[in-house]
């Protein structure tokens, strides 16, 4: 339970509800026991034929309390029967029993009522913290993790833990107290009979724990497999167009069915073991009840040391132990399952974020002079993508990065924004290492337009306001006009308030890209990073987007990663990369005259 115990710290802010739950569980256990004890006088009234009032018993000390209690109960019942009649006393006792059961069930409801706030509070805070980690992790984290597995941890694993919070409360408070109160009363009625119950409990506990040992391991497999098929589902929904185009439906169907089959087998194994808890504990309980009936019968009919009404009440109390014993067994299994889920949750919560702010980072408000990339080296895994790379980007200038795929162009954009950190060297803005600048203020200096227009299932206005939530309508309009977006936004059913669908799928590629540019324009950052912003567009869309980009880049420092070289002819400095190193740099005309790699790239695109 190590992992689950760590998760329980989330219950601390809701300790008031936990204490109220415990209080009402104590009352539940107390009233539950008293409701069975109250049956003894009823049995005494119905079955006893003694109606002669004897001498009133006298209390002679704690050592004689059991005999005194039995004698006084008999005296009290006979005295009141003689005064009011058997049926009247029976009605009073039935009323008391009903009242006790009412109080027991009211206590149970109130205990569950307060546990609801506790469980859902733990669920809320746990999901918030997990989402906070998900959104803060660097991009490198998700290159190693399946998205579906992360979703599974936030949904299935958290639900498993939530359900087990109640199980723990029942396991440590309500059910044990019910057993303790019942055993104490049984011990009071007959110490000899209770000895058998004390022998039964450890044997039962040992057998149940033997069954449950493999539950945690099995549960871990179930949750991991759930992550796998959720990943397949997420990939399917994201790539449905390609799957259909390549007639790959059967391939993905097979992948999903295989994963679902494994989930089916693991789940069956875990649930079948868990379901053993109830019948095993009940069988052991009934065996004990059988022994008690034989031995108790001997005490009543042969030894004559126990009255029949007390013996029947004793058997009812003994049977009353079975339900909480079964509940404890099931709860212990539930906690074992939750421990596997807690392990997966803690893996996410305790994973180190490698890209963090230093203590008291620089809050940089503006960009005044130069971006300096000094002898940086970077590798994603084992092989360096950039090695001893240096470049200076003065304020107000446009620097274009060109080269073959894999030459390190997009990597530089990722390093400038601190989506990744350099392995060696440094990147400085106005002489300050970006590692010493707060991530919020660093990224506040930059606007990004990428090849993939990442938009969200929301209105046009809310997508544009992502970097400037309080933007006015006039600012939205201006950004839309600069980006050549307004011409199609005005024709949408609700203009800026139109929902653009999942990933902006209600729009064309060119429209999505122009909205991405409008979003960057609205943010109005001093540094603009354009990562192959026109490479996926047709000629007409490219013309509109290119025009929008040129308007946007005026009076800004721009880093342009270009695939189509026609888009960067007016750049102040074109940097040609090959295998992570600069092989040429200069203006468009200068590089053409050199007739080197850049010239070859231009020729190839011209031919194509």
C-alpha atoms as one frame of an Amber mdcrd trajectory, in Angstrom:
protein
   0.000   0.000   0.000   3.019   2.313  -0.254   1.796   4.071  -3.396  -1.817
   4.326  -2.239  -0.668   5.808   1.087   1.079   8.609  -0.799  -2.113   9.357
  -2.733  -4.070   9.627   0.542  -2.347  12.974   1.229  -4.930  14.400  -1.160
  -7.578  13.642   1.480  -6.005  16.112   3.947  -7.848  19.264   2.695 -11.100
  17.338   3.176 -10.281  16.049   6.677 -13.472  17.656   8.062 -15.536  15.336
   5.854 -13.312  12.403   6.845 -13.885  13.070  10.566 -17.644  13.410  10.046
 -17.617  10.168   8.062 -15.706   8.437  10.887 -18.088   9.858  13.534 -21.202
   8.573  11.752 -19.520   5.247  11.012 -18.894   4.859  14.755 -22.596   5.535
  15.385 -23.498   3.077  12.604 -21.425   0.333  14.230 -22.833   1.125  17.694
 -26.508   1.217  16.636 -25.978  -1.862  14.485 -24.779  -3.857  17.499 -27.474
  -2.461  19.828 -30.203  -3.377  17.323 -29.198  -7.048  17.643 -28.787  -6.831
  21.441 -32.341  -5.415  21.650 -33.639  -8.658  20.133 -32.660 -10.597  23.276
 -35.477  -9.136  25.464 -37.976  -9.818  22.649 -36.857 -13.458  22.511 -37.071
 -13.585  26.286 -40.678 -12.344  26.163 -41.714 -14.754  23.386 -39.935 -17.963
  24.466 -39.530 -17.770  28.260 -42.247 -19.336  30.399 -40.895 -17.781  33.638
 -43.424 -15.203  34.781 -42.822 -15.299  38.577 -41.186 -12.144  39.928 -38.239
 -13.052  42.143 -35.971 -10.916  44.333 -34.510  -7.821  42.639 -30.833  -8.583
  41.809 -28.115  -6.625  43.648 -24.943  -5.394  41.906 -21.928  -6.985  43.621
 -19.040  -5.627  41.485 -17.494  -5.921  38.039 -16.626  -9.611  38.454 -20.335
 -10.492  38.677 -21.621  -8.061  36.014 -22.606 -10.711  33.434 -24.866 -12.665
  35.841 -26.235  -9.424  37.255 -27.131  -8.168  33.752 -28.970 -11.368  32.796
 -30.826 -11.564  36.137 -31.733  -7.865  36.083 -33.014  -8.103  32.472 -35.249
 -11.057  33.467 -36.481  -9.213  36.582 -37.190  -6.029  34.549 -39.117  -7.925
  31.839 -41.207 -10.007  34.293 -42.005  -6.949  36.444 -43.245  -4.957  33.415
 -45.128  -7.916  31.908 -47.017  -8.329  35.182 -47.850  -4.600  35.194 -48.650
  -3.943  31.497 -49.055  -7.309  29.809 -46.843  -9.311  27.443 -48.147  -7.798
  24.192 -47.639  -4.181  25.357 -44.031  -4.844  26.391 -43.450  -6.639  23.079
 -44.711  -3.533  21.223 -42.349  -1.305  23.221 -39.388  -3.562  22.396 -40.308
  -3.684  18.692 -40.482   0.132  18.731 -37.003   0.308  20.286 -35.612  -2.127
  17.679 -37.146  -0.142  14.786 -35.715   3.089  16.274 -32.263   1.548  16.540
 -32.386   0.322  12.938 -33.578   3.784  11.859 -30.643   5.443  13.671 -28.267
   2.838  12.201 -29.404   3.538   8.632 -29.498   7.315   9.168 -25.893   7.135
  10.427 -24.977   5.038   7.389 -26.521   7.626   5.024 -24.738  10.548   6.719
 -21.411   8.661   6.655 -21.850   8.063   2.911 -23.027  11.672   2.422 -19.796
  13.113   3.829 -17.601  10.511   2.140 -19.007  11.719  -1.220 -17.410  15.151
  -0.695 -14.185  13.496   0.418 -13.962  11.084  -2.543 -14.929  13.621  -5.192
 -12.647  16.238  -3.632  -9.693  13.827  -3.843 -10.706  13.051  -7.442 -10.896
  16.763  -8.364  -7.542  17.718  -6.824  -5.785  14.645  -8.171  -7.023  15.289
 -11.721  -6.092  18.987 -11.467  -2.553  18.120 -10.360  -2.206  15.473 -13.062
  -3.409  17.886 -15.747  -1.018  20.524 -14.401   1.859  18.039 -14.795   0.649
  17.010 -18.273   0.595  20.613 -19.452   3.941  21.544 -17.859   6.012  18.602
 -19.077   8.425  19.389 -21.926   7.719  18.064 -25.424  10.454  15.440 -24.933
   8.287  13.698 -22.319   5.582  12.899 -24.885   7.983  11.565 -27.454   8.436
   8.604 -25.052   4.833   8.248 -23.774   1.630   7.167 -25.492  -1.088   9.834
 -25.321  -3.720   7.165 -24.635  -1.739   5.892 -21.655  -1.656   9.395 -20.173
  -5.432   9.736 -20.757  -5.940   6.343 -19.060  -4.068   7.560 -15.983  -6.254
  10.660 -15.735  -9.488   8.687 -16.136  -9.398   4.969 -15.255  -6.567   5.054
 -12.690  -7.945   8.108 -10.881 -11.427   6.507 -10.732  -9.921   3.338  -9.269
  -8.222   5.380  -6.538 -11.398   7.417  -5.881 -13.454   4.258  -5.284 -10.800
   2.911  -2.947 -10.837   6.010  -0.721 -14.289   4.912   0.492 -13.077   1.310
   0.822 -10.250   2.477   3.077 -12.634   4.447   5.312 -14.862   1.391   5.612
 -11.892  -0.919   6.138 -10.300   1.117   8.929 -13.407   2.500  10.685 -16.920
   1.196  10.074 -16.446  -2.526   9.523 -13.730  -3.058  12.179 -15.840  -1.138
  14.731 -18.905  -3.235  13.876 -16.786  -6.364  14.475 -15.264  -4.950  17.701
 -18.642  -3.882  19.174 -20.198  -7.236  18.222 -17.263  -9.212  19.651 -17.308
  -7.189  22.882 -21.020  -7.948  23.347 -20.475 -11.607  22.444 -17.587 -11.822
  24.914 -19.883 -10.373  27.562 -22.609 -12.949  26.792 -20.316 -16.014  26.566
 -16.488 -15.904  26.759 -16.296 -19.627  25.919 -18.193 -19.283  22.636 -16.257
 -16.162  21.670 -12.979 -18.074  21.834 -14.027 -19.871  18.608 -14.623 -16.539
  16.866 -11.150 -15.311  17.845  -9.676 -18.466  16.329 -11.648 -17.947  13.115
 -10.634 -14.329  12.399  -6.847 -14.802  11.887  -7.382 -17.981   9.822  -9.882
 -16.140   7.602  -7.585 -13.128   7.269  -4.654 -15.346   6.276  -6.631 -17.191
   3.565  -8.042 -13.977   2.097  -4.619 -12.294   2.002  -3.192 -15.329   0.169
  -5.859 -14.929  -2.538  -5.252 -11.179  -2.869  -1.466 -11.141  -3.208  -1.427
 -11.143  -6.994  -4.145  -8.481  -7.344  -1.814  -5.482  -7.500   0.280  -7.003
 -10.277  -2.827  -8.020 -12.222  -4.417  -4.603 -11.770  -1.280  -2.920 -13.113
  -1.554  -5.017 -16.302  -5.237  -4.066 -16.668  -4.514  -0.322 -16.409  -1.501
  -0.533 -18.743  -3.537  -2.374 -21.367  -6.299   0.200 -21.048  -3.664   2.819
 -21.891  -2.686   0.831 -24.991  -6.175   0.558 -26.483  -6.941   4.203 -25.655
  -3.772   5.120 -27.580  -4.947   3.056 -30.560  -8.339   4.796 -30.353  -6.704
   8.243 -30.178  -4.432   7.440 -33.156  -7.406   6.069 -35.129  -9.515   9.184
 -34.612  -6.571  11.446 -35.477  -5.580   9.531 -38.605  -8.960   8.342 -39.882
  -8.476   9.949 -43.293  -5.198   8.075 -43.905  -6.585   4.791 -42.521  -9.494
   4.945 -44.957  -7.329   6.110 -47.863  -4.984   3.128 -47.472  -7.778   0.619
 -46.685  -6.109  -0.004 -43.328  -9.374  -0.370 -41.365  -8.823  -4.121 -40.876
  -5.238  -3.599 -39.687  -6.316  -1.098 -37.008  -9.368  -3.201 -36.126  -7.021
  -6.155 -35.489  -4.668  -4.010 -33.359  -7.574  -2.761 -31.259  -9.166  -6.209
 -30.902  -5.843  -7.773 -29.818  -5.402  -5.122 -27.129  -9.037  -5.418 -26.072
  -8.671  -9.221 -25.851  -5.662  -8.840 -23.527  -7.639  -6.306 -21.437 -10.531
  -8.811 -21.290  -8.276 -11.624 -20.027  -6.451  -9.483 -17.455  -9.735  -7.981
 -16.190 -11.349 -11.422 -15.830  -8.385 -12.699 -13.843  -8.357  -9.731 -11.480
 -12.146  -9.605 -10.973 -12.429 -13.357 -10.417  -9.799 -13.185  -7.702 -11.530
 -10.176  -6.183 -14.893 -11.952  -6.284 -13.402 -14.826  -4.259 -13.227 -12.539
  -1.218 -16.956 -12.597  -0.472 -17.721 -16.356  -0.826 -14.523 -17.435   0.947
 -15.137 -15.157   3.924 -18.838 -16.163   4.051 -18.018 -19.878   3.900 -15.485
 -19.529   6.703 -18.058 -17.552   8.678 -20.797 -20.152   8.222 -18.397 -22.929
   9.308 -17.732 -20.938  12.482 -21.474 -20.332  12.997 -22.021 -24.104  12.642
 -19.425 -24.809  15.346 -20.995 -22.136  17.561 -24.450 -23.696  17.125 -23.165
 -27.108  18.217 -21.156 -25.834  21.177 -23.789 -23.231  22.154 -26.532 -25.869
  21.997 -24.513 -27.971  24.449 -24.193 -24.941  26.811 -27.982 -24.348  26.646
 -29.361 -27.905  26.789 -26.673 -29.894  28.635 -24.476 -27.532  30.660 -27.410
 -25.137  31.391 -24.996 -22.166  31.737 -26.540 -20.101  28.918 -30.167 -19.077
  28.389 -31.760 -19.814  24.993 -32.686 -16.163  24.304 -29.111 -15.025  24.958
 -27.768 -17.826  22.768 -30.016 -16.850  19.818 -28.981 -13.192  20.301 -25.362
 -14.368  20.379 -25.740 -16.248  17.079 -27.279 -13.144  15.475 -24.332 -11.040
  16.651 -21.922 -13.681  15.324 -23.671 -13.578  11.960 -23.523  -9.768  12.116
 -19.733 -10.088  11.959 -19.873 -11.855   8.584 -21.041  -8.839   6.554 -18.273
  -6.478   7.751 -15.719  -9.301   7.453 -16.740  -9.755   3.794 -16.626  -5.969
   3.299 -13.107  -5.786   4.753 -11.977  -8.597   2.452 -13.431  -6.831  -0.600
 -12.039  -3.472   0.540  -8.559  -4.928   1.011  -8.738  -6.301  -2.546  -9.967
  -2.939  -3.791  -7.030  -1.192  -2.093  -4.593  -3.691  -3.608  -6.030  -2.916
  -7.046  -5.875   0.804  -6.320  -2.227   0.464  -5.312  -1.425  -0.514  -8.900
  -3.339   2.512 -10.183  -1.716   4.763  -7.562   1.688   3.548  -8.788   0.858
   4.691 -12.333  -0.520   8.036 -11.118   2.553   8.701  -8.975   4.791   7.871
 -11.932   3.235  10.871 -13.652   3.034  13.122 -10.572   6.626  12.441  -9.505
   8.165  12.534 -12.988  10.800  15.257 -13.146  10.158  18.268 -15.345  13.578
  18.815 -16.920  12.760  22.323 -18.156  12.079  24.508 -15.130  12.686  28.078
 -14.028  15.634  28.877 -11.798  14.980  30.494  -8.419  14.122  34.178  -8.950
  14.342  34.101 -12.769  14.694  37.253 -14.884  11.309  38.693 -15.900  12.168
  40.040 -19.345   9.590  42.491 -20.666  11.076  43.383 -24.049  13.752  42.649
 -26.647  16.353  45.397 -27.194  19.398  44.142 -29.055  20.404  40.664 -30.236
  19.729  36.935 -29.973  23.019  35.061 -29.607  23.258  31.305 -30.193  26.700
  30.358 -28.834  28.340  27.027 -29.671  25.255  24.965 -28.903  25.068  21.196
 -29.223  21.861  19.207 -28.928  20.720  15.604 -29.310  17.236  14.081 -28.996
  18.552  10.636 -28.095  22.105   9.472 -28.930  22.994  11.322 -32.113  23.693
  15.061 -32.137  21.313  17.074 -34.332  23.300  20.283 -33.763  26.983  20.444
 -32.877  28.918  23.641 -31.974  26.299  25.742 -33.735  26.559  29.553 -33.457
  24.403  32.339 -34.913  23.529  35.951 -34.142  20.117  37.454 -34.906  20.005
  41.270 -34.530  16.815  43.060 -33.560  14.527  43.923 -36.463  16.212  41.547
 -38.909  14.774  38.510 -40.674  16.941  35.395 -40.558  15.922  32.408 -42.665
  17.048  28.838 -41.916  17.089  26.506 -44.919  18.378  23.020 -45.594  17.369
  19.452 -46.211  15.016  17.613 -43.812  16.886  16.586 -40.663  19.423  19.409
 -40.916  18.295  20.896 -37.569  16.126  23.849 -38.675  13.068  23.116 -36.505
  15.322  22.077 -33.627  16.658  25.639 -33.431  13.073  26.938 -33.109  12.388
  24.404 -30.343  15.534  25.462 -28.483  14.832  29.210 -28.804  11.423  28.722
 -27.170  12.869  26.318 -24.537  10.631  23.470 -25.588  13.949  21.620 -25.240
  17.174  22.656 -23.490  20.589  22.642 -25.146  23.050  19.960 -24.060  26.029
  22.317 -24.441  26.538  26.013 -25.111  23.969  28.751 -24.516  21.269  30.858
 -26.151  21.161  34.468 -24.977  18.703  37.313 -25.496  20.274  40.726 -24.859
  23.142  38.969 -23.085  20.880  36.981 -20.704  20.917  33.175 -20.960  17.347
  32.029 -21.714  17.698  29.439 -18.915  17.807  32.385 -16.495  14.684  34.012
 -17.975  11.292  32.838 -16.712   9.595  30.574 -19.261   6.485  32.742 -19.151
   8.298  35.969 -20.031  10.596  34.217 -22.583   7.650  32.777 -24.493   5.828
  36.073 -24.056   8.531  37.614 -26.271   7.794  35.143 -29.062   5.026  34.350
 -31.491   4.955  31.043 -33.344   3.325  30.098 -36.634   4.006  26.440 -37.402
   3.484  24.222 -40.427   0.634  22.442 -38.611  -2.058  25.002 -37.823  -2.970
  23.953 -34.288  -6.439  25.288 -33.532  -8.946  24.293 -30.849 -12.612  23.304
 -30.800 -13.831  26.791 -29.936 -14.880  30.053 -31.577 -12.654  32.011 -33.958
 -12.357  34.799 -31.358 -11.269  32.467 -28.530  -8.680  30.819 -30.780  -7.209
  34.220 -31.645  -7.258  35.412 -28.017  -5.100  32.507 -26.842  -2.058  34.766
 -26.314  -4.068  37.878 -25.370  -7.286  36.905 -23.549  -8.427  40.509 -22.961
  -8.063  41.665 -26.570 -10.762  44.095 -27.730 -12.996  43.616 -30.788 -11.044
  46.299 -32.674  -7.762  44.477 -31.964  -9.306  41.215 -33.215 -10.446  42.965
 -36.376  -7.002  44.504 -36.970  -5.215  41.153 -36.497  -7.709  39.479 -38.870
  -7.106  42.125 -41.543  -3.294  41.963 -41.281  -3.450  38.164 -41.636  -5.905
  38.294 -44.604  -8.381  36.340 -42.420 -11.197  38.849 -42.241 -12.345  38.139
 -45.799 -13.517  34.640 -44.813 -14.341  35.299 -41.116 -17.055  37.820 -42.108
 -18.727  35.117 -44.239 -18.880  32.568 -41.374 -22.389  32.016 -39.866 -21.593
  33.866 -36.629 -18.448  35.735 -37.674 -15.839  35.764 -34.884 -18.192  33.739
 -32.636 -18.382  30.783 -35.065 -17.135  27.468 -33.673 -14.462  26.080 -36.030
 -14.747  22.423 -34.980 -12.220  19.915 -33.699  -8.706  21.096 -34.736 -10.397
  23.742 -36.922 -11.653  21.076 -39.327 -14.517  23.276 -40.552 -11.913  25.494
 -42.271  -9.573  24.951 -45.222  -5.793  24.601 -44.763  -5.151  28.170 -45.915
  -7.863  29.584 -43.635  -6.462  27.691 -40.649  -2.968  28.986 -41.375  -4.191
  32.574 -41.670  -5.937  32.233 -38.298  -2.626  30.988 -36.822  -0.956  34.121
 -38.188  -3.767  36.317 -36.812  -3.268  34.699 -33.392   0.460  35.550 -33.503
  -0.258  39.115 -34.757  -2.764  39.710 -31.931  -0.185  38.663 -29.355   2.134
  41.281 -30.928   5.481  39.797 -29.801   8.856  41.384 -30.692  10.243  38.037
 -31.961   8.410  35.910 -34.525   9.239  32.271 -35.327   7.779  30.908 -38.569
   8.286  27.168 -38.910   7.597  26.221 -42.558   4.374  28.241 -42.346   3.491
  27.921 -46.055   4.825  24.477 -46.987   1.463  22.671 -46.832  -0.557  25.212
 -48.865  -1.719  25.505 -52.442  -0.543  28.436 -54.581  -3.532  30.718 -53.905
  -3.462  30.103 -50.159   0.321  30.492 -50.156   0.025  33.887 -51.824  -2.471
  35.114 -49.217  -0.499  33.632 -46.331   2.826  34.965 -47.631   1.303  38.433
 -47.952   0.028  38.139 -44.360   3.458  36.999 -43.146   5.217  39.915 -44.798
   2.831  42.381 -43.135   3.318  40.636 -39.798   7.141  40.627 -39.993   7.428
  44.382 -40.503   9.442  45.967 -37.657   9.883  42.589 -35.980  12.769  40.201
 -35.460  11.871  37.071 -37.428  13.345  33.589 -37.591  11.926  31.885 -40.676
  12.326  28.142 -41.205  11.652  27.743 -44.898  10.914  24.803 -47.135   9.752
  26.885 -50.101  12.732  29.109 -50.858  10.612  31.568 -52.847   9.201  32.787
 -49.524  12.528  33.972 -48.031  14.209  35.854 -50.894  13.951  39.169 -49.011
  15.476  37.853 -45.764  18.383  39.860 -44.295  20.370  36.676 -43.729  19.782
  33.209 -45.177  21.515  30.467 -43.188  22.010  27.161 -45.005  22.306  24.113
 -42.712  23.545  20.626 -43.359  23.773  17.944 -40.643  23.453  20.514 -37.874
  26.143  22.887 -39.136  26.135  26.161 -41.090  27.557  25.573 -44.542  26.582
  28.900 -46.138  25.013  32.203 -45.132  24.260  35.538 -46.764  21.552  37.299
 -48.791  19.627  35.542 -51.543  21.595  37.036 -54.456  24.970  36.536 -52.764
  24.254  32.850 -52.189  23.073  32.342 -55.752  26.324  33.834 -57.051  28.348
  31.390 -54.918  26.634  28.532 -56.779  26.889  26.319 -53.699  24.299  24.298
 -51.750  21.725  27.106 -51.662  21.982  27.518 -55.450  21.418  23.766 -55.855
  18.346  23.887 -53.586  16.861  26.789 -55.570  17.554  24.977 -58.866  15.894
  21.793 -57.596  12.753  23.698 -56.523  12.686  25.602 -59.816  12.773  22.318
 -61.745  10.088  20.800 -59.577
